[in-house]
Amino acid sequence: MQHHTFSVLEDNELGDLLDIVAQSHVKLVNFYVEKKDSFFQIDINYEGPNLTAVLQAWHQGPCHTDNVIAAPSLEEGLEKYTVTLIGRSIAAAQLARVCKALNLKNLNILGLRRLSGESETISGKKTCYEILTIGKAHLVDKLRPCLKKLGEEIGLDCCINQTSWRRDQIALVVFDMDSTLIQCECIDEMARRHGVGEKVSLITAAAMRGEIDFSASFTRRVALLEGLSEATLQEITAKLPLTEGVVYLMQSLKKMGLKTALFSGGFYYFANHLKDTLAIDFVYANELPMANGQVTGKVSSLIVDGQQKKEKLMEIAAGEKLHLSQIVAVGDGANDLPMIKVAGMGVAFHAKPLVRQEAANAISTVGLDGLLYLLGVSDDELNKSD
């Protein structure tokens, strides 16, 4: 492992420095930036040939503090933003692209730190850097589409939020079930076992893309399940495939003192099983009418659609005396958008294109425990609390 510590005067030099590292074909392990009064202190760890001579040539000696303009203050109509980069791994070239893009958007970098550990975590390989920036106030909605597009180009999740939104105010995290907490659509699996899989899957996919009304599609799909045995439901429940990182995430959220909720357009039959398995505090889903040990094919009068999820979130918030800013909502389908948009932080998880576009944040490169990075939680913090 190679290590260097030095300083630069301006944040726009960070992208150039990272380009030097990328062109040297070494593996970036850690890159840390801290804004001092009149310069930036940089610590860099990497694996590969020693770059001392290359970096010294670029750096051209110690920094000088003459004629340095101080960072503008928040009193001058500016706001701090936190940019979170998430991926399986993050190379120097990718980090350089983001730093340069932030400079082009007139965001000054105040600091940069790695939230992920330097080795593979218990929940799988993932990497995260958090960049603290400052720029004109009320820009976040304009910046999000640009950073999402950049993230797609370089293969990373690239999210931006106001720094004033702090993780220590979060009290509740709400999740969708199918394709979020678990890696399947339960109703599609039920249909497959019942011999109507293709018909139901086509309806499900269109509903999740927002192409057809969820409630109408739900009624049509359930009708096709008439006669499915409870024994088959038990078999499906026993083999529900948990999403990567979900157990680690739930344990971590509990450790942080947060409550969790599961809102599903699916059925209590499966949701209650996950409630027990993952120690979830609140569950809201659809009833699955049964008669003589078989699905009747009927639905209850109230179907849990996107609007119902949003209303349930607001109901729990009122009951728990929470402000909506204290709630995080995570989902993948169009029927999750109402709750994603009303929550303090909304997150699209491996979501359909419409949902990724509309949600403020998106995680598409790692498991569900990547949510911890969006909350600003580092691996080291969680390891220290064990």
Beta strands, then each sheet from edge to edge (+ up, - down):
strand 1: 2-8
strand 2: 27-35
strand 3: 40-47
strand 4: 78-87
strand 5: 108-114
strand 6: 127-136
strand 7: 157-162
strand 8: 172-175
strand 9: 259-267
strand 10: 282-286
strand 11: 290-291
strand 12: 294-295
strand 13: 327-331
strand 14: 345-349
strand 15: 361-363
sheet 1: 1+ 3- 2+ 5- 6+ 4- 7+
sheet 2: 10+ 9+ 8+ 13+ 14+ 15+
sheet 3: 11+ 12-
end
